[in-house]
Amino acid sequence: MQEFERWTLETIRGEGASLNWLEESRFEWSATTYQALSQILQAKTVILITDEPREWLSSYILSSINKPGRERPIIPIVSLKSLYPNYDNITGGAMIDMLEDMLSTSFNDNYFFFYIGKGDDRRADIAKRNDKSYLWMMDDDFSNALILKSYDPLIDIKLMQLFRLFDITLSAALFAEVNVGE
């Protein structure tokens, strides 16, 4: 993973001053992103979940990650909201288990969650139960997550910068410009 961390640092620095804030968290970023990219390269479907204030970002990610004209493979990514529109009514472990059973059947256990939002949101509970989840967690100190602050006045800009970095990193991994192993 050393190569990936070095590549990440060079890419962050190459983006200029706009990503200076991420240098402090680059080890969290590298560890979690490395795991997510490894799963994408293993052809797992990404199931995107956001808290309500970040639903705009979910729409943006879904519309741009596989934008026509991209010269890379199409990434299997869907929102949980599109798969199960009633997911806001899920409360408790038994209902999450039923949802996971449905997803396991639909995707043959070949999926992982990508959650963006506050850690105390009940939508987060779905992703937090799975140790393979990719988490951009706000206001919650959760292991194996990139930790952000929802009250940061620049949070929306930072989320867009993170997605841009993720997208660049995804392309680099798909074209073997950086090794994310398997």
C-alpha positions in Angstrom: 0.0 0.0 0.0 3.0 2.3 0.3 2.9 2.9 -3.4 -0.7 3.9 -3.2 0.0 6.3 -0.3 2.8 8.0 -2.1 0.7 8.3 -5.3 -2.1 9.8 -3.2 0.2 12.4 -1.6 1.6 13.3 -5.0 -1.9 13.7 -6.5 -3.1 15.8 -3.5 -0.1 18.1 -3.9 -0.6 18.2 -7.7 -4.1 19.5 -7.2 -2.6 22.6 -5.6 -3.6 24.5 -2.5 -7.2 23.5 -2.8 -6.5 20.1 -1.3 -4.0 21.1 1.4 -6.6 20.3 4.0 -6.6 16.6 3.0 -2.9 16.1 3.6 -3.6 15.8 7.3 -6.1 13.0 6.7 -4.4 11.3 3.8 -3.6 8.1 5.8 -7.3 7.7 6.6 -8.2 8.5 3.0 -5.6 6.1 1.6 -6.6 3.1 3.8 -10.3 3.4 3.2 -10.0 4.3 -0.5 -7.6 1.5 -1.1 -10.1 -1.0 0.3 -13.0 0.5 -1.8 -11.0 0.5 -5.0 -9.8 -3.1 -4.4 -13.5 -4.1 -4.1 -14.4 -2.2 -7.3 -11.6 -4.0 -9.2 -13.1 -7.3 -7.9 -16.3 -6.3 -9.7 -18.3 -5.6 -6.6 -21.3 -3.3 -6.9 -21.1 0.0 -5.0 -24.3 0.8 -3.1 -24.3 4.5 -2.3 -26.0 5.8 0.8 -26.1 9.4 2.0 -27.7 11.2 4.9 -30.5 13.5 3.8 -28.4 16.7 3.6 -26.0 15.0 1.2 -28.6 13.5 -1.2 -27.5 16.2 -3.7 -24.0 14.6 -3.7 -25.5 11.1 -4.3 -27.2 12.5 -7.4 -24.1 14.1 -8.6 -21.9 11.0 -8.1 -24.5 8.8 -9.8 -24.8 11.1 -12.8 -21.1 11.8 -13.2 -19.1 8.6 -12.4 -20.3 6.9 -15.6 -20.8 10.0 -17.7 -20.9 9.2 -21.4 -17.6 9.8 -23.2 -15.5 8.5 -20.3 -12.8 6.3 -21.6 -13.0 3.7 -18.8 -15.2 0.8 -17.9 -18.6 1.6 -16.5 -18.6 1.2 -12.7 -21.5 -0.7 -11.1 -22.9 1.9 -8.7 -26.5 2.3 -7.5 -28.1 4.2 -4.7 -29.8 2.3 -2.0 -32.7 4.7 -2.4 -33.3 3.5 -5.9 -33.1 -0.2 -4.8 -35.4 0.2 -1.8 -37.2 3.5 -1.7 -38.5 2.8 1.8 -35.1 2.4 3.4 -35.8 5.5 5.6 -38.3 3.3 7.5 -35.7 0.8 8.5 -35.2 0.7 12.2 -33.2 -1.8 14.2 -31.0 -4.7 13.4 -33.7 -7.1 12.3 -34.9 -4.8 9.5 -31.3 -4.1 8.4 -30.7 -7.9 8.3 -33.7 -8.3 6.0 -32.4 -5.5 3.8 -29.0 -7.2 3.6 -30.6 -10.5 2.8 -32.4 -8.8 -0.2 -29.1 -7.2 -1.3 -27.2 -10.5 -0.9 -29.7 -12.2 -3.0 -29.8 -9.5 -5.7 -26.0 -9.0 -5.9 -24.9 -12.5 -4.9 -23.0 -11.1 -1.9 -20.9 -9.1 -4.3 -21.5 -5.5 -3.1 -20.3 -3.0 -0.6 -21.7 0.2 0.9 -20.4 3.7 0.2 -21.8 6.0 2.9 -21.5 9.8 3.1 -23.0 11.7 6.0 -23.3 12.1 9.7 -22.4 9.1 11.8 -25.5 9.4 14.0 -27.9 9.2 11.1 -29.9 6.0 11.0 -29.0 5.6 7.4 -25.4 5.3 8.6 -26.3 2.3 10.7 -26.8 0.2 7.5 -23.2 0.9 6.3 -21.6 0.8 9.8 -22.6 -2.8 10.3 -20.5 -4.0 7.4 -16.7 -3.8 7.8 -16.2 -3.6 4.0 -18.1 -0.3 3.8 -16.4 2.8 2.4 -17.3 5.6 4.8 -17.0 9.4 4.6 -18.3 9.9 8.1 -19.1 13.2 9.7 -19.1 14.1 13.4 -18.4 10.5 14.5 -15.1 8.9 15.3 -15.6 5.6 13.6 -12.8 3.2 12.8 -11.9 2.7 9.1 -13.6 5.9 8.0 -12.6 9.2 6.6 -13.7 11.6 9.4 -15.1 15.0 8.4 -17.0 17.8 10.2 -20.5 18.6 9.0 -20.4 22.1 10.5 -17.3 23.0 8.5 -18.4 26.0 6.4 -16.6 24.5 3.4 -17.9 20.9 3.8 -19.8 20.9 0.4 -16.7 22.1 -1.4 -14.6 19.5 0.4 -17.0 16.7 -0.5 -16.8 17.7 -4.2 -13.0 17.8 -3.9 -13.0 14.3 -2.3 -15.2 13.0 -5.1 -12.9 14.5 -7.7 -9.9 12.8 -6.0 -11.8 9.6 -5.8 -12.7 9.7 -9.5 -9.1 10.4 -10.5 -7.9 7.6 -8.2 -10.5 5.3 -9.6 -9.3 5.9 -13.2 -5.7 5.4 -12.1 -6.5 2.1 -10.5 -8.5 0.9 -13.5 -5.7 1.7 -15.8 -3.0 0.3 -13.5 -1.3 3.6 -13.0 -1.4 2.8 -9.3 -1.6 -0.6 -7.6 -4.5 -1.3 -5.3 -4.0 -5.0 -5.2 -6.8 -7.4 -4.7 
